[in-house]
Amino acid sequence: MRRHLDPALGSFALSMLSLISVVDDDASVRTAADNLLSSHGYRVQTFASAEEFLQSSCLNDSSCVIADVQMPAMSGLDLLTHMRAQGYNVPFIFVTAFPEENVRTQALKAGAISFMAKPFAGSVLINCIEIALSERRGDAGK
């Protein structure tokens, strides 16, 4: 069943239909992202590792993934590569405390839509998510 949105409701109504998955091994980052995104009307699910996310029921329902680049066991870049190989085309936004240019280049070539250095302004993250979701909705009809 396809949902039709009332344009008068604006982006807040669109955000309520979107599940944002946050994958970061730092609990404080997960909490801050959850608070920020929830306050903007997004449904949020957080995960402490890429493996935890891959084993979750949110894998098929995520509208966007925000992932740390450097995590134990499976990195964010490995997560993106794995998901693309499995046929998942969900938008990825990377956040990192170690913004190395070669990693940024790899991430963008692998299909990430954004690569942000921590700390970053919440408004920048929200803007990236809105762009990712609007582009994804545009692709859905193709």
Buried (B, 14 or more C-beta within 10 A) or exposed (E): EEEEEEEEEEBEBBBEBBBBBBBBBBEEBBEBBBEBBEEBBBBBBBBBBBBBBBEBEBBEEBBBBBBBBBBEEBBBBBBBBEBBEEEBEBBBBBBBEEBEEEBBEBBBEBBBBBBBEBEEEBEEBBEBBBBBBEEBBEEEEE
